[in-house]
Amino acid sequence: MTTPAPLLLSNHTNGVLTLTLNRPEQFNALSEELLAALQEQLDAVAQDNAVRCVVLAAAGRAFCAGHDLKQMRANPDERYYQKLFAQCGRVMQSIVNLPVPVIAKVQGTATAAGCQLVASCDLAIASDSAKFAVSGINVGLFCSTPAVALSRNVTSKKAFEMLITGQFISAADAADQGLINQAVAPDQLDAAVDALVQAICAKSPVAVHTGKAMYHRQRAMNLSDAYDYAGQVMARNMMAEDVAEGIDAFIQKRPPVWKGR
């Protein structure tokens, strides 16, 4: 009997954890089982100090086609749907709340909750052949949960246009609108992601952890509260050994040696 392939592939090399969605025949649709596998990995990463960065990739032609519509139609119950969307929301929030940056490596189409997945990542680089849409409206379903992440990335009018029309935008448009950081030629995708990963891993782990948590938290605050909070975080950050090392290295014109504390 053939053992089924894992829904999520995991590879940890030199502090970089690559998680690869592995339902290529289903365009990496987010089934309950795939969401559970993602949640398990994200929970583990949150406790693993050896991980410096996470890359979220996908196998096959599509990055992610959103929720598994066949699975959803097989369970026509409102309580089931509430549970499913809550499960998906936990995954998206876990990405945001992870101590380390998460980079979406988008090689193909990302639609609905797949677009939400890209928007939930801290950074994203896509092949210039990739396309993005929140297309639930085309089957009578407004993409309400994807709207949460999408509207926190792109301008309000563009987000609503995507949500209300279901139309695709190109990778170039996605970069212009802030959904992704870069659109590159397909044969340059690996190199572009690797360059971003190395730029992050070269920095102090203390600064990266502090910065990611601070950045996302302050976005929900008003201006005055954000400055008060940022000042407190920066003062605490100044007390880290890595900051002393970094400043000394700068003054002495030498590379810093990070201690991670």
C-alpha angles and dihedrals in degrees: 000000000000115000110232116244115256114263091225126035120208129198124173114192127162094340095313118113114200116197114191123196103227110193097100095157089055092043087250093290113186104250120179088259095052091047089051091050091050092048092051092052094045092050090052093048091053088064098040114093091185092071113088100172140005125219116199110204137161139220123233133014099316129056095209133330094203125244121002100259094191090055090047094051090049089061107048097178127117093218089054091052093048089052092047095050091045089052090051091046090054091054092050093047091046089058091052093044095047111117092231131056119269118211121199111217102200115193097163147005119335116193137174108332087007089061087045088055091054091046091050093056118091093233136011136194120186140188109254087239092061121106132202134207143152094217105166090110088069090067095039096267121114109219094238099160094043087051090067094062096033094053090052091058110037133038117285096247094046092048092051092046090055092046097046097043103032088217122153124246124203125245089253091055090045089055092047091050095047098248090118133018100225142006112208138173111279092247090053097051096093093048094047093051092045091052091052092046092051092048089055096043090052090064129083111279088220092056093045094049092044093046098049094048093045095046096054095042096050092052089072093052133085117251097264095047091045092056092046091050094044092051092053092048093048092049090052090045090054089062093061118110089231091062092053089048092047095050093045090049091050092050092045092045095235135119113271121245106217119216097186095235 
